[in-house]
Amino acid sequence: MTESGTVLITGPTRNLGRYAALAMADRPAGQRPDLVLVGRAGPDLTAVADEARARGARVHEIGCDLASLAEVRAAAVAVRDLLDAGTVRPLRALVANAGLSSADTRRASADGYELTFAVNHLAHAQLIGDLLGSFTAPARIVLVGSNTYHANFWRRLLQVPEAQWADPVELARPATGARVPGTTASGIAYSNAKLAILYYAHELQRRAGAGVAVSVFEPGWMPGTALGRGAPAALQAVGRFLGRLPGVSTPQRSGPLLAALALDDRWGHLRDGAFVVKTAVTEVQPVARDRDREQRLWEATTELLDRAAAAH
Ligand SMILES: NC(=O)c1ccc[n+]([C@@H]2O[C@H](COP(=O)([O-])OP(=O)(O)OC[C@H]3O[C@@H](n4cnc5c(N)ncnc54)[C@H](OP(=O)(O)O)[C@@H]3O)[C@@H](O)[C@H]2O)c1
């Protein structure tokens, strides 16, 4: 379905997003979408754009630090300009892949919001909101979530904390005071941001209109990516080791699965924030379906985005 269109992907510079973008560029001519790559400007963005072009794709790079909502708004304008000028084919899919897990919850985005919540959720909510009227149906929005929003045996063993939901305005507030050594605050912030993505996906589908289908992809645990780059060096080394074990998910394997969600007819039926763990449509835990929280998140997100725009 997206063969005659454009796919926008955020965070294409490394790992999951990079392999997803290259998998889309690898599609045979006639099934290959135009690509709009939204990532931090610099050599990594140029490199992946060049690699995708070498595979035959038409590629546009948009430099954007997602930790700045002004840059996100400007990126949305740049996308609309490309579409209006006919420089790229109609927008058929947006893959909200970029993410991070800030090691210090006192860190704030350019707009003063807690960094993990700002990049994983707020930036994508801004981008998607600004582009919602620019899709050509049938279109898909694929958000990237994570199972860390709830605990299980392995995550308890690895001390990956589950979400501890609070009002989104609170989640957006950077921590204050001294950093407590060994704190799980950054893990909780990450899990909260990923739970927010599930809530947002459900509410987005209710508001997006029939022509836009919303789903959420979980790539499987990919230890050793740059997601934990703020973590202590020893922990990062363990991650790199684990990432080489057979059977563990890798960006090389999960990237093409993410690309498939945006492109393949097989996934054309997905909507309502359907949660896909690699290739398995999976029912989310009861905590991830909550109409009140979903509506409140929508309202609070609007409030936070409006406040940032007004301050600019
Ligand atoms: N790794 C896992 O086990 C795992 C599991 C479940 C879900 N996920 C999700 O999968 C997605 C990709 O994760 P990954 O493991 O591939 O992580 P990664 O290696 O850290 O890549 C993250 C991507 O997001 C981009 N990004 C981060 N902050 C940004 C900012 N301020 N502005 C613009 N781009 C920014 C990075 O750009 P730069 O190159 O400029 O830093 C990079 O392209 C994330 O949403 C993550 O939460 C990962």
Ligand as a Chemical Component Dictionary entry (heavy atoms), coordinates in Angstrom:
data_LIG
# 
_chem_comp.id                   LIG 
_chem_comp.type                 NON-POLYMER 
_chem_comp.pdbx_formal_charge   0 
_chem_comp.three_letter_code    LIG 
# 
loop_
_chem_comp_atom.comp_id 
_chem_comp_atom.atom_id 
_chem_comp_atom.alt_atom_id 
_chem_comp_atom.type_symbol 
_chem_comp_atom.charge 
_chem_comp_atom.model_Cartn_x 
_chem_comp_atom.model_Cartn_y 
_chem_comp_atom.model_Cartn_z 
_chem_comp_atom.pdbx_ordinal 
LIG N1  N1  N 0  17.001 -1.445 22.736 1  
LIG C1  C1  C 0  15.972 -2.125 23.205 2  
LIG O1  O1  O 0  16.113 -3.177 23.856 3  
LIG C2  C2  C 0  14.570 -1.618 22.966 4  
LIG C3  C3  C 0  13.492 -2.395 23.431 5  
LIG C4  C4  C 0  12.192 -1.926 23.252 6  
LIG C5  C5  C 0  11.986 -0.718 22.606 7  
LIG N2  N2  N 1  13.043 0.015  22.176 8  
LIG C6  C6  C 0  12.765 1.282  21.489 9  
LIG O2  O2  O 0  13.265 1.216  20.161 10 
LIG C7  C7  C 0  13.587 2.541  19.696 11 
LIG C8  C8  C 0  14.997 2.543  19.118 12 
LIG O3  O3  O 0  15.883 2.149  20.166 13 
LIG P1  P1  P 0  17.397 1.707  19.911 14 
LIG O4  O4  O 0  17.651 0.593  20.856 15 
LIG O5  O5  O -1 17.668 1.570  18.458 16 
LIG O6  O6  O 0  18.134 2.999  20.518 17 
LIG P2  P2  P 0  19.400 3.842  20.047 18 
LIG O7  O7  O 0  20.450 2.953  19.505 19 
LIG O8  O8  O 0  19.754 4.712  21.192 20 
LIG O9  O9  O 0  18.808 4.744  18.878 21 
LIG C9  C9  C 0  17.892 5.737  19.204 22 
LIG C10 C10 C 0  17.651 6.665  18.047 23 
LIG O10 O10 O 0  16.866 7.770  18.547 24 
LIG C11 C11 C 0  17.550 8.960  18.238 25 
LIG N3  N3  N 0  17.398 10.038 19.209 26 
LIG C12 C12 C 0  17.574 9.989  20.550 27 
LIG N4  N4  N 0  17.449 11.219 21.082 28 
LIG C13 C13 C 0  17.196 12.055 20.035 29 
LIG C14 C14 C 0  16.989 13.449 19.930 30 
LIG N5  N5  N 0  17.025 14.266 20.995 31 
LIG N6  N6  N 0  16.764 13.978 18.710 32 
LIG C15 C15 C 0  16.733 13.185 17.608 33 
LIG N7  N7  N 0  16.924 11.865 17.647 34 
LIG C16 C16 C 0  17.166 11.309 18.850 35 
LIG C17 C17 C 0  19.014 8.578  18.170 36 
LIG O11 O11 O 0  19.703 9.592  17.448 37 
LIG P3  P3  P 0  21.280 9.901  17.683 38 
LIG O12 O12 O 0  21.980 8.914  16.838 39 
LIG O13 O13 O 0  21.422 11.319 17.207 40 
LIG O14 O14 O 0  21.545 9.761  19.143 41 
LIG C18 C18 C 0  18.927 7.242  17.475 42 
LIG O15 O15 O 0  18.791 7.396  16.081 43 
LIG C19 C19 C 0  13.403 3.460  20.910 44 
LIG O16 O16 O 0  12.145 4.084  20.840 45 
LIG C20 C20 C 0  13.456 2.496  22.081 46 
LIG O17 O17 O 0  12.788 2.999  23.207 47 
LIG C21 C21 C 0  14.322 -0.413 22.327 48 
# 
loop_
_chem_comp_bond.comp_id 
_chem_comp_bond.atom_id_1 
_chem_comp_bond.atom_id_2 
_chem_comp_bond.value_order 
_chem_comp_bond.pdbx_ordinal 
LIG N1  C1  SING 1  
LIG C1  O1  DOUB 2  
LIG C1  C2  SING 3  
LIG C2  C3  SING 4  
LIG C2  C21 DOUB 5  
LIG C3  C4  DOUB 6  
LIG C4  C5  SING 7  
LIG C5  N2  DOUB 8  
LIG N2  C6  SING 9  
LIG N2  C21 SING 10 
LIG C6  O2  SING 11 
LIG C6  C20 SING 12 
LIG O2  C7  SING 13 
LIG C7  C8  SING 14 
LIG C7  C19 SING 15 
LIG C8  O3  SING 16 
LIG O3  P1  SING 17 
LIG P1  O4  DOUB 18 
LIG P1  O5  SING 19 
LIG P1  O6  SING 20 
LIG O6  P2  SING 21 
LIG P2  O7  DOUB 22 
LIG P2  O8  SING 23 
LIG P2  O9  SING 24 
LIG O9  C9  SING 25 
LIG C9  C10 SING 26 
LIG C10 O10 SING 27 
LIG C10 C18 SING 28 
LIG O10 C11 SING 29 
LIG C11 N3  SING 30 
LIG C11 C17 SING 31 
LIG N3  C12 SING 32 
LIG N3  C16 SING 33 
LIG C12 N4  DOUB 34 
LIG N4  C13 SING 35 
LIG C13 C14 SING 36 
LIG C13 C16 DOUB 37 
LIG C14 N5  SING 38 
LIG C14 N6  DOUB 39 
LIG N6  C15 SING 40 
LIG C15 N7  DOUB 41 
LIG N7  C16 SING 42 
LIG C17 O11 SING 43 
LIG C17 C18 SING 44 
LIG O11 P3  SING 45 
LIG P3  O12 DOUB 46 
LIG P3  O13 SING 47 
LIG P3  O14 SING 48 
LIG C18 O15 SING 49 
LIG C19 O16 SING 50 
LIG C19 C20 SING 51 
LIG C20 O17 SING 52 
# 
